[in-house]
Amino acid sequence: MRVYYLDRELTDEEARFVEEALELTEPIGQIRIPHILPAPDSDGGHRGRPLFDDEIVQNHLVKAGIFLDYGKQVCLVIPQDMHWYGALTEAIFKKTGFYPYLVQTKDHRERINNPGEIRIIDMHGMMSR
């Protein structure tokens, strides 16, 4: 299974947790999503494009090789900037047909004042129609 991330890849310990929790028989592959997403300008805008432009987000996933995962459920490490996780989750669904497992690291949980250990959220199970 491939694990996509924007900011940082999982540590060896976190990767083992994911492999064990999802009962994987092979080690995960960690794939960095090119972090060239639009940065806010001084007015809070995004150079004429909406903040969550689907085309931009999907293009970055394509550059990361998301088509190799068509028809499969992948993992997404929740980015440091939470506003990107929703856009990435939807883009992954559009490119694979599955919502990803979200990996919420211990340091991420502390950043959002919800301390605790690493956990995995099955977004496909939650969002299935």
N, C-alpha and C positions, 0 to 999 in steps of 0.2 A: 504494500500500500504506500502511496505517496502522500507526504505531508507538505503542504504549501505554507509559506510564511513570508511576511513582509519585512519584519524588523530583525528577528533573530531566530536561528534554528533551535530546536530542542536540545537540551543537554543530553549526554549519554543516559543519565538516570531517567530523565523525562521520556526519552525515546523508548527505553525498556518498559516504562510504565504503560505507554501507549500500546506497545506490542503485546504485553501481557493482558491488558484490559480488553483489547479487541481480539485476543486469542489468535494473533497472527503467527504464521509458521515461518515467515521470512522477515528479516529486518526491514524497517521502514526506509524509504528514500525521502530525503528532505530536499525540497525544491524552493528556491527563492523566487518570489514574484518580483520582476523588475520594478523597483520603487521609483518610477518616474511619473507618479500620479500628480495631478495639478496641485500646486501649492497656492494657498490664499495670497492674493495681492494685498496692498495696504488698505483697501476698502472692504476687505473680507470676501471679495468676489473671486472668481477663478478664471480670469482672462477670457471672459465671454462664454465660457462653457459651464454648464451646471456642475456642482460639486460631485455628484454621483453619476456622471455621464456613463451610461451602460457600455457604450462603444469603447471608451477609453479603458475601462476596467476589464472588459472581455478581451481587448487586444493585448493587454499585459498578461493575461492568463494564457492566451494563445502563444505568446513569446516564451512563456515558462513551460510550454509543452502540454497544456491541459487536454489536447485531443488524444493523447496517449491514454487518458483516463475516461474516455467516453464510455458510458454504460457501467461505470464503477463509482462507488462511494469513496471519497478521499477525505483527508483531514485538513483542517485549516487552523493554524495557530492564531488565536485572536490577536490582532495587531495592537500595538501600543496605543495608537489613536483609534479609539472605539468606533468612530464614525465610519471607518472603512470596512468593518466586519460585515455589516449588513449588505453593502454593495458587493463585496467579494462573495458572500454566501449566495446571493441571487445569481451572480455571474457564473459561479461554479455550477449551480443548478442548470443554468441555460446551456452550458457547454458539456456537462456530463450526464444530465438527466437525474442527478441525485443531489440533494442538499448534503453538505459535508458534515463530518463529525467536527465539532469545534473543540479545540484543545485550549483549556483555560489554565495557564500556568500559575504557580503559587505567587510569583511576583506580580502577575496581572491582577490576581484576586486582591492582593494587598493594595495595589494602586487604586482599585475601585471601592476600597473600604469593605471588602467582603473576604476577610482573611480565611485561609484554609489551604489544603493541599491541592495539587493538580487534579483536574477533573476533565472528563470528556462528556460533551453534550451531543446527543444524536439528533441533529437538526432535521434529518430526513424523517425520522420517526415522529418528530414533533410537527413537521410541516406537511406530511403526506396528505394528499387530497383524496 
